[in-house]
């Protein structure tokens, strides 16, 4: 199927309106554009979902320029949800609106436990709603996608949009790296003081190297699929693009994502027996280091040494020992001094405090917005002083957050949620070819959860629940046609 720009009306409508909101960062204009795009999503739900693929990977940048765009993604999801519900009501398919998988029920009950525990602890209602929104808003996408009619052209639009956004973010990231975070970024980001351990990393328009790495890993997988669907068309373009994505992934220096990517790749290879494709990916990683990572790193050092950016205001940097920032980050990842520091201020400190909270609240935890989640970061926690936690921190570990905030009940429900999706995909692996790649992603994400609050990341969860919903829709459709 040949596609033209006319097949992407959401880009032709959404991009100019969002750019207008950036050029004129007026709050009323931003809210008006958000409402207009939500209305468009209600009238054309599948195009509305594709708008999310433009929005969430750039959301931090967009709201930095115009904060009134903050609710755009939420409004689009709510609008599409209402359209799906209305459609099923008109078709008198009431039962389909109330059909949930076990892992869906588990996640909903997990959220209820976290909310009730938070109320008991004394968390404000606003903070609880904030955290519920963080968990549930993209989870709704599974419900939506499962009930929409998905065709091959919709899949191609999804894949092409992801491909184009990934290339845009990669090119922007390389400019960010070469300019040492001085070009194509908001002023506040340019002036942000980063440790030598982090200033080497590409943050991108997502403003987070870990999230960027996860996004590009998913985009890499989907681009491989797009390349396969097009059967030999644009092979050179895709190969170069895949190497570019891998190169930028290495430049994020996201250790957790590297590990998750490796585990996902091994699982995929074992389950599919596609050894040739796995070998090509490994060759691509080597080529990405040689053709992207090393040239960009050396180019950055050259630009710095030549003083090409001497007239640009840069945030103060700490003195170094002569070692390159890239080498230092890799070296310090495994040094004992880094581990000891982590025991007092970093991940090990957070894990220790999390288990302290669990001991005091073993059944249902201390509740949402009390330890290391988005709401605790935004609203502060009512229990931090009791546990000697001075800063409003992210846990950077999804599991210790679940343990501390929801106790034994929450751990059980969250385990049913995670393992329920795994079992579902495993059982359906012979019914649709999409199940195994998504299963591999899920297993890789299990590892990422040790290092990130991955299930609160809107970019990842948007893609994951859309893909999982597509699998469920395909299976439901086969059952309907076979009955």
C-alpha positions, 0 to 999 in steps of 0.5 A, a space after each residue: 500500500 502506497 501512502 502519501 501525506 494525505 494519509 496523515 491528516 493528524 500531522 497536517 492538522 496537529 503539527 501547525 496548531 502545536 507550532 502555533 502554540 509554541 510561537 505564541 506561548 499564550 495560555 488561552 491559545 494553548 488551552 484552545 488548541 488542546 480543546 480543538 485537537 481533543 475534539 478532532 480526536 473525538 471525531 476521528 479516534 484513530 487519528 487522535 491516537 496517532 497524535 499521541 505519538 507526536 505529543 508524548 515523545 516531545 511533551 517535556 519540550 512542549 510544556 516548557 515553552 507553553 505550559 498550557 499544553 500539559 493536558 493535551 495528551 490527557 484530553 485526547 485520550 479521554 476524547 477517544 475513550 468517550 467516542 469508543 464508549 459511545 460507539 459501543 452503546 450505539 451498536 448495543 455492544 454493552 457486554 464488550 464495555 465491561 469485559 476485562 482481562 485478569 491483569 486489568 482487574 489487578 491493575 485497577 485494584 492495585 490503584 484502589 489500594 494505593 489510593 485508599 492507603 494514601 487517604 489513611 496516611 493523610 495524603 491530600 486528595 489532589 495528590 492522590 488524583 495526580 498519581 492515579 492519573 499518572 498510572 491510569 491515563 495511558 492504561 486506558 489506551 489498552 481498553 480503547 485499542 482493543 475495541 477499535 477497528 484496526 486495519 493494515 493501513 492504521 498499522 502502517 500509519 502507526 509505524 511510519 509516524 514512529 519512524 519519523 519521530 524517532 529520526 527527528 529525535 535522533 537528529 535533534 539529540 546529535 545537535 544537542 550533543 555536538 553543541 554541548 546542550 546549547 542549541 535547539 533547547 529551551 533556555 532553562 535547559 541550556 543553563 541547567 547545571 549537570 554533573 559530569 556523569 550526566 552532561 555527557 548524555 543526550 537528553 533530547 526533547 524528552 528531557 530524560 536520557 533513560 526515557 529517550 533510550 527506551 523510546 528509541 529501543 521501541 522505535 527500533 523494533 517497530 522500524 524493523 517491523 515496518 521494513 519487513 512489511 514493505 518487503 524490500 522498499 527503502 532498504 538503504 533508508 531503513 538500514 541507515 536509520 536503524 544504525 542512527 537509532 542504535 547510535 543515539 541509544 548508546 549516546 544516552 548512556 542509559 545502562 538500564 535500557 542497554 540491559 533491558 534491550 539485551 534481554 529483550 533481544 535474547 528472548 526474541 531470538 530464542 522464541 523466534 529462532 531468527 538467528 540471522 536477524 539477531 546477528 544483523 542487529 548485533 552487527 548494527 550495534 557495532 556499526 552504530 558505535 563506529 559510525 555514530 557514537 565515536 564520530 559524534 563523541 570525537 566531534 564534540 571534543 573537537 568543538 569544545 577544544 576549538 572553542 567554537 562555542 566560547 561566546 555561548 553562556 554555559 552553566 558552570 562545570 566541575 573540575 575534571 581529572 582529564 578523563 573524558 566524560 564518556 569514559 568517566 560515566 562508564 568507569 564510575 558505573 562499577 566503582 565501589 565509590 559510586 556504590 557507597 555514594 548510592 548507599 547514602 543518597 542514591 538508589 541503595 538509599 532509596 531501597 533501604 528507606 522503602 523497606 523501612 516504610 514497608 516494615 511500618 506499613 506491611 499490609 497496604 503500604 503508606 499509599 500513593 504520593 508518599 514515596 518516590 512517585 510523581 505525586 510525591 515529587 510534585 506535592 511532597 510526601 507527608 512521611 518524608 520527615 519521619 524517615 529522614 528523607 530530605 528531598 522530594 525524590 523519584 524512587 528510580 525503582 518501580 518495585 521498591 515504590 510499589 512495595 513501600 506505597 502499597 504493601 503486601 496487597 499492592 505487591 501481589 496485585 502488581 505481580 498479577 498485573 505484570 505476570 498476567 500480561 506475560 502469561 497472556 502474551 505467551 498463550 497468544 504467541 501462536 495466534 498473532 506474530 505481534 505477541 512475541 516481540 511485545 513479550 520480549 519488550 515486556 521482559 526487558 521492561 521488567 529489568 528497566 523497572 529496577 532502575 526507572 519508574 517505567 510504568 509512570 513514563 507516558 511515552 513508554 506506556 503509550 506505546 506498550 498499551 497501544 501495541 498490547 491493545 492491538 494484539 488483543 484486538 487481533 485475537 478478539 477479531 479472530 474469535 469473532 470471525 471463527 464463531 
